[in-house]
Structure formats: C-alpha cells, structure tokens
Amino acid sequence: MRITGASFPTPHFIQVSSNPAVWDQQARFAQIHAGGANQALDRLNGLLDAATSQADRVNAFEQTYRELAQWRYDLSQRSDGQRPGATPESYRTPIGRGAATDAFGKGTHRDGDVRMDSQGKLFGGTETPASRLADRLADIAAARFDAEAPDAEVLQNKVRLPDGSTVNGNQIHRGRSAAVMRNVPEDVKDFYCTLTGTEADRKALQQAAFTNLAGLEAQRASGRTDLLEDPAARRAFVEAEYFIYQGPEYQRGGDASIRALLVAAHTRVFDAPVKLPQDIDVMAYVASQQDFYAHVERQQTVLTTEAPAAQAEIAQPGIAQSGIAQPGIAQPGIAQSGIAQGAAHAAGAATRRTAGPERG
C-alpha cells in the first residue's frame, strides 16, 4: 500500500494566517510530504528485507531517519520547500550540544495588530488555527506547572522507557526564563518555551524509538498479521512517536522528517498507512507522556484505502535526505501601538516558527 497526502494534515501551528487561501497553499504540501514518505518506505523495505538481526532492524530505522535529513535539505533548495528565516544547511545540521526551542502562549500566533497591555497580556489581531492551538497548549502547560512544578519557572520532562528506566526529555519554561530564552525584554503573561534535552538524552530517546519500531518489525517478519488488532503493538508505536519527538536530531525540518519516518514505519510494520494528528509534534513537546499517549490514540487514524494515485505525482528529490517542512509562507508581523510596544513586538517575533533553531 502506498502513502498519500491523507497521512499529513496541515499542522495548525504553521497556520498563522487568517486567510483560507494561504491554508489551501499550505495543504498542498501534503502531496510532497507523501512523496518523501514513499521514498522512505521503499528504503525501509529494502533495508528491513535484508535484515537478519535486531541490530540490523534498529539500524534500518535510524539510517532512514538520517537520510530523510538530506532529502529535506535537497527539498529546501526548491521554492516549494523553503521557509522564511531558514538556510538549506540547517535542515541537515544536527542540534548536537546546542538546543532547539518552540514558543507559544495566550495571544501569540495571531494575524495582524497584536498588542500588550500593562499586565503583559497580548491582545488584538485576528484568531488563526495557530493561535487557537497556542492557547490550548498554554492551558496544558499551565495545568502541568500547577500539578508538577507550581513554584518553578522550568518543568523537566522525565520520559519513562519500556524497561522502566527514565531519561530527561525536553523542558518547558515560563515567566522570566521563557522571556530571556526568546529575547523578550519583559515577561509576557501566559508565555512558554520548550527546550530540547541534552545530546546524550536525545540519543537515548532516539534509540528507544528505533528499538520499539524494530521490535514491531521483528514481529511482522515472524509472520504476525494481526499487529493492528494488538493493543500492545499499537501502544509500542505510540511510544516510539513520543520518544522520537522528545529526542529530535536536527535543527530544522525535524517535525516534517519525523512525520515522514513515522508514516513510512507504520505502513511497513502494520501494512497500512496512518493519518497523524495535526498537532502531534507540539503535543509531544508540551503534554505529559501519558496525556500524549491518550491524545494520539484518540486522534491517530489508520488509513485502509488508498487515495487517487495522482496525489503522488509530484517530482521529489532523491532520498538519502531529511524531513519535510511546510511551504514557505511569509509569517505575519506583529504591529503594535500603545503600552509596551517593544515587548509586544519581541514577543510576536519570538513565537514565529521561522525564528531561531526550531524543529518544524
């Protein structure tokens, strides 16, 4: 079965425009995404068909993930694969000892004239899919701080692995800590930032993801044809999704390359493509581990019928390459007047997905 654009709903977090015509343009990228995922699937099929050990299977998923980075790099040199503020080289550059961030909060990601009042609250502009999602993420983050770190500005995610051990995942920052991280000159109310973990922790999470996927492939290779009906198998896949998002490798294009890898892996081990939740990346960054599992198990859909083959008829760069990013739509600026103009402008710029070493 081949992968189609149906597997890749447009992430709401990139929909910072209130113009439906822009949403339509962004949605067309799903077909390019499907083409890349099909190349990844072909690569996985070849590597896994030749595998004779668990180590070979783990390596197959890891190698395909790293090759998607180069593919995303190649795609970034096409007009439909570019994003404002990103250089092509950033798509295949590892985070390494550095870190990647994403910012969100109440009143961010709106379209138009966004302002800040004397209490640091952002207001104005037009609501967008991205701003609605940012509001929801802020509520999730606030609830987690209340329950887990009520007096802190930093919440450390502790990721539980299948063997019962734990490893540090990303962090969620708020208050002054978040403001400093994104060069916002003063505290913005209900403003948050996520920060990726250390290189060692991210490597451990990647290996946990590839190991889960390799285990599922081993069951498929043994002759099992009922993996889709097995709750433990489905949960193992969702765990792999969480681990890889908590342990990203590349500075840019990370979300898109991970989506391509996950859809290709699901198609291989379950013999069926999957429609990923549009917010799978940011939910992995912000929600608790168990809440992420529950969200994905509600929202993720197995696709049992193929869409028209014409969907895949888009020229693709060759694979030995990295993830996909959405088409480069210019992000709306934040114009301000009145109180705290400079801080509001900085807060707006700080929440654009095109600024800084973000993963999407």
N, C-alpha and C positions, 0 to 999 in steps of 0.2 A: 504494500500500500504506500502511495506517495503522499507527501506532505503538501498542504495547500495554505493559502493565506488565512484560512479559517482558524488555524492554530495560533495566530498572532493578532489578537485585538489590539487596537492602538492604546498604549499606556496613557491614562488620563493625565499623568504627571507631566507629560510634554505638551498637553493641550492648554497652553497659556493664552491662547487667543479666544475671543468670544465669537469669532467668525466661523460659521459652519463650513464655508468654502475651504478654509485652512484645515479644518478637521478632515475633510474629504481628501485633501492633498496628502496629509499625514497617513491616512488609512491606506493609501495606495502602496505604501512601503511594505505592507504585509506580504505582497507578492514577491518582492525582492528577498524579504526575510525567508519565505518559504523556499525560494531557490537555493539560498545558502544552507538551509536546514537539510534539503535533499542531498546536496553535495556532502554534507557532514554524515548523513545516513549512509551514503554509498561508501564513504571512507570507513565508517564504523563496521559496516557489513564485511568489508574486505579484511580488516584487522581482526575482527572477532571470529570470522570463519576460520582464520588461520591460528587462532589462539589455542594453546594446549595446557595452559595453567591459569590459576587465579592471577598471578603476576602479569601474565600477558593480557588478561582482560582489563585489569586496572590500567595498564599502560595504554590500552586502546582508547579508553575514555579520556585519559589525560592527554594523550597525543592529539586527539581530535579537538579537544578544548583549546590547546595551544595553536593548532593550525587555524582555528577559526579567528584567532587574533590577526594572523597575517591576511586572511580573507577580508576582515573588516578594514585593515589598513589599505588593501587594494581598493575596496569599495569607497573609502573616504576620498579617493582621488577622482571620483566621478561626481558630477553635480548633484545627483540624487542620493549620494551617500555622505554629503558634507553636512557639518553642523557648525553654526557660528561659534567662534572662540576656540575651536579645536584644531590642532595641527595633525596631519596624517600620521606622523610618527607616534603621537600619543596613543594611538589605537593598538600599537603592538609593544608599548613600553610598560614593563611591569611596575607595579606600585613599589615593590622592593621594600626598603626600610622606611619609605615615606608613608603617606596615608591618603585616603580619598574621603571626601565628605559629601553629604547632601543636606540641604537646609529646607525647612518648611515651618509653617506656623499659621496662626489665625490672621487672615487678611493678606497673606502672601499669594503669589501666583495669580493675581487678578489682572485684568486687562484695562489699561487706562490710567487715570489720575488717582494714584493711591497716596494717602496722606497719613500722618501720625499725629495723634492728639497728645495732650500734656501728660497722660498716663502711659504713653508708649504703645498705645493700641493703633494698629493700622486700620484704615477705613477708606471707603471710596472705590472707584474703579468698577468694572463690570465682572460679575461672577463668571468663572470658567470651570470646565471639568477639573483642571489642575487645582484651582483654589478650593473647590469642594473637597477634593481628596486631601489637600494640605490641611484643611480644617479638621477632617476626620483623623488624620494622623496626629495632629496636635492633641486631640481629645484622648487618643490611645496613649500617647507619650505622657500626658498629664496624669492619667489614671495609673500608669505604671510607676511614675515617680511617687505618687501618693501611697501606693501599696508597697513599693520596694526600697525607695530612697527619698523619704519625704523631706529631709533636711539637706540634700545634696544637690549639686549642680551637674553631676556626672553619674549616669547609671551604666554600670558594666554588665553587658550580656554574658551570661555563663551558659555555654552550649553543652548539653548532655549528649554524649556519644552513645552508640549502641552497646558498647561494652560497659557502660555505667560510669565511665570517667567523664570529666568535664574539661573544657578548654575555653579560654576567653574568646568571645566573639567581638562584635563591634561595641561602641559606646554611644549613648545618647547624651547630648549636652543641652543645657538650658541656661537661662539667665546670662550673667556676665560671661560665663565660659563660652556659651554659644556665640555671643556678640563678638568677643575677641577672635574666635576662630574664623569668623566670616568678615572681619574688619568692619563691623558695625560700630559706630562711635559711641553708642549708648544702648542700654538694654531696651529691647523691643519686647513688648508683652506677648506671651504665648509663642515665643520663637525658639526653635530647636534645631540642632545639628546632629547628624550621625557621623561617626569617625570609625574607619576600619581599624581592625586589630593589628597586632604586630605581625611581621613577616612569618615568624615561626608558627604562630597560632593560625594564621591564614593557610599556611601549607598543611597543617594538621587537619584543618576543616576540609580542604580540597581532597586530601587523601581519604577522609571519611566518606565524602560524597562519591568518589570514584570506586571505593570499596563496596559501598551499597549497590551501585549500579552493576559492578562486576559480579556481585553475588546474585543479583536478579538474572543476569545473562547466563551464569552457570546453571541456574535452574531451567532457563529456557533451553539451553544446549543439552540438558539431560533428558529433554523430551516433554517437559511440562507444557501443557497448552491451556491451563486454567489459571494463569497468574492474575488475569484481570478479575477473577472471582475470588481471589485470595486477599482478605483484608490486610494480612501481614505484608504481603508483597506490595500492595498499594501504599501502605504506610512507609515501607522502606524507600520507595521512590520519593515520597513527600519529604522524608528526612534528608535524602540526597539534595533535594531542591533547597532546603533550608541551609544545609552545610555549605553548599557552593556559593550561595548569596552572602553568607556570613564570612566566607573566605575568598573574596574575589582576587584576581591576579593582575588585572590591567588597569591603567589609569583611565582610559576612555573606552567606550563601547562595551563595557563589561556586562551590562544588563542584556543588551541585544545578543551578544555572543553566548551568554548563558542560556537565554531563551532558545536559541537555535540548537545548542547542545542538548538541552532537556527534551525538546520535542523529538529530535533525532533519536535520543536514547530511549524514550518511551515507545516510539514506533518500532524500534528494534526489539526491545525485550518483551513488550506486550503485544506486538504485531498490530498496533493501532496508534494513530497519531492522537495528540491530546490538544485541547484548547486551553491555554494557560490563562489564569486570572490576569486581567489587565494590570493589576496593582501588585503582582507577585513580588517584585523587587522591593518596593518601599514597605510592604507589609513584613517582609523578611528583615528589613533594617530596623523596624520600629516595634512591631508586635512581639509579645513573648513567644518562646518556642512552641508551647502548647497551643496558644491562640493562633499562631501561624498555621500549625497543622490543621486545626479546626477550620480556619478560613479557606485554605486551599482544598481541603476535602469537600467543602460545600460548593466551591466555585469552579473547580477544575473539571473539565468535561472531556470524556473520551469521544473521539470522532470515529464513527463506524462506517461512514460513506465518504467517498471522495468527491470534492468539488470539481467543476469542469477543468479539464487538463489545461485549457488556455490560461488559467491563472499562473501557471509556472513558466509561461513562455516569455521570460524576461532575461536578457543577457546577464550572466553572472561572472564575476571574476573567479579565477580558479581557486580551489581550496588547497591549502597549506596556510590558512589565514584566519583573522579574528572577528568577532561578533559584529552585529549589525546595529547601527543606530538609526534613528528616525530621520527622515529628510530634513535638511536644514531650513527650518522656518525661523525667520528673524523673531527674536523674543521682544515683546513689547516693553518699552522702557517704563519707568515709573516717574511720572511728573508730579511735583509737589509744590504746594504753597502753604502759607500759614505756619503752624507750630512745627518745629523740628524738621525742617525741610531736608537738611543734610542727612540726618539719621534715617529718615524715611527713604531717601534715595539710596543710601547704602544698604538698607535692609532689603529693598527691592532687588538691587543688583546682586546681593548675596544669595538670593533664593533662585536665581536663574540657573537652569541646568547647564547653561553654556559657560558658566564661570567656574574657574577652579578645577581641580582634578576629580571631577565627579565620575561616577561609574556608568551612567546611562548613555 
